């Protein structure tokens, strides 16, 4: 009987270790996305020659406005990513909400920098998936 309990505890610690690793990975990706969005916003505010708009889209906004949106998202994502690494409970829900809003913002950013937006959207989906699948209370059951 004690061997079964020990085997269950070992199996649970492996599962919890994988879950913790996934959540740490998501937090690092989220902080990285935040840094990238911050620099993307700075480039847009500085009106750099990097961004060229091809076609007119319905959701066209001023490049400076988009720059500030990305700067704010970047700072918030870095803060939530760091909180997620430290294990703050509120950071899980916040990370999912911020990543979902980042997907929306980068979808609207597609006319300015399509490949970069698609990359950030894909990373945001990975973050949402990783955080959603992690069960921090699995070792209590």
VOGU-3710 file (C-alpha; in Angstrom, 3 decimals, decimal comma):
1> xxxxxxxxxx> 0,000/0,000/0,000  2,805/2,428/0,839  4,468/1,694/-2,495  1,305/2,738/-4,339  1,131/5,968/-2,377  4,797/6,672/-3,076  4,320/5,896/-6,794  1,315/8,246/-6,900  3,295/10,997/-5,173  6,215/10,538/-7,579
11> xxxxxxxxxx> 3,853/10,593/-10,569  2,169/13,695/-9,212  5,472/15,473/-8,678  6,500/14,719/-12,256  3,165/16,079/-13,520  3,467/19,103/-11,268  7,048/19,631/-12,433  5,950/19,593/-16,066  3,082/21,952/-15,272  5,352/24,316/-13,379
21> xxxxxxxxxx> 7,879/24,238/-16,222  5,143/25,005/-18,730  3,887/27,921/-16,687  7,404/29,306/-16,210  7,965/28,947/-19,951  4,717/30,813/-20,628  5,756/33,555/-18,210  9,126/33,951/-19,933  7,455/34,020/-23,361  4,980/36,595/-22,081
31> xxxxxxxxxx> 7,743/38,828/-20,710  9,610/38,460/-24,009  6,489/39,399/-25,985  6,122/42,418/-23,715  9,673/43,547/-24,420  9,190/43,059/-28,157  5,924/44,998/-28,124  7,561/47,780/-26,118  10,308/48,196/-28,722  7,788/47,887/-31,533
41> xxxxxxxxxx> 5,822/50,714/-29,934  8,923/52,879/-29,589  9,700/52,362/-33,283  6,136/53,374/-34,184  6,148/56,475/-31,944  9,512/57,550/-33,350  7,903/57,262/-36,802  10,691/55,087/-38,041  10,912/54,034/-41,672  10,289/50,413/-40,628
51> xxxxxxxxxx> 6,515/50,552/-40,939  4,976/50,898/-44,384  1,257/50,692/-44,916  0,166/49,087/-48,154  -3,603/49,017/-48,433  -6,254/51,023/-46,646  -8,066/49,039/-43,967  -11,235/49,720/-42,028  -9,400/49,740/-38,683  -6,728/52,224/-39,711
61> xxxxxxxxxx> -5,341/54,277/-36,824  -2,532/56,766/-36,525  0,911/55,136/-36,275  1,734/57,121/-33,116  -1,468/55,896/-31,444  -0,539/52,322/-32,286  2,915/52,941/-30,897  1,533/53,994/-27,537  -0,869/51,032/-27,502  2,074/48,669/-28,000
71> xxxxxxxxxx> 4,191/50,441/-25,384  1,421/50,092/-22,786  0,789/46,444/-23,712  4,513/45,767/-23,540  4,934/47,199/-20,055  1,820/45,438/-18,725  2,891/42,119/-20,265  6,349/42,322/-18,694  4,847/43,089/-15,269  2,323/40,241/-15,509
81> xxxxxxxxxx> 5,027/37,877/-16,828  7,246/38,640/-13,840  4,291/38,191/-11,476  3,522/34,862/-13,149  7,106/33,717/-12,594  6,842/34,664/-8,917  3,677/32,560/-8,600  1,078/35,279/-8,010  -2,410/33,802/-8,317  -3,890/36,922/-9,898
91> xxxxxxxxxx> -1,261/36,759/-12,635  -2,787/33,641/-14,249  -6,088/35,303/-15,074  -4,383/38,584/-15,898  -1,953/36,824/-18,244  -4,762/35,165/-20,174  -6,709/38,430/-20,475  -3,643/40,464/-21,487  -2,552/37,826/-24,035  -6,072/37,789/-25,528
101> xxxxxxxxxx> -6,053/41,598/-25,789  -2,589/41,392/-27,343  -3,976/39,030/-29,991  -6,678/41,579/-30,787  -4,234/44,500/-30,911  -1,826/42,613/-33,155  -4,648/41,548/-35,457  -5,483/45,211/-35,887  -1,752/45,923/-36,374  -1,581/43,522/-39,367
111> xxxxxxxxxx> -1,661/46,268/-42,057  1,520/47,835/-40,659  3,712/44,806/-40,005  1,958/41,534/-40,958  4,637/38,906/-40,289  5,594/40,380/-36,950  1,918/40,523/-35,928  1,392/36,881/-36,886  4,440/35,853/-34,837  3,206/37,741/-31,750
121> xxxxxxxxxx> -0,309/36,296/-32,169  1,147/32,764/-32,319  3,213/33,368/-29,173  0,154/34,778/-27,395  -1,797/31,624/-28,273  1,023/29,504/-26,799  0,935/31,588/-23,597  -2,849/31,208/-23,259  -2,641/27,474/-23,870  0,195/26,922/-21,394
131> xxxxxxxxxx> -1,390/28,939/-18,603  -4,834/27,433/-19,178  -3,607/23,850/-19,000  -1,570/24,275/-15,799  -3,299/23,083/-12,619  -1,369/24,553/-9,667  -3,446/22,611/-7,135  -2,845/19,189/-8,698  -0,543/18,120/-5,885  -3,331/18,578/-3,324
141> x> -5,614/15,936/-4,852
//
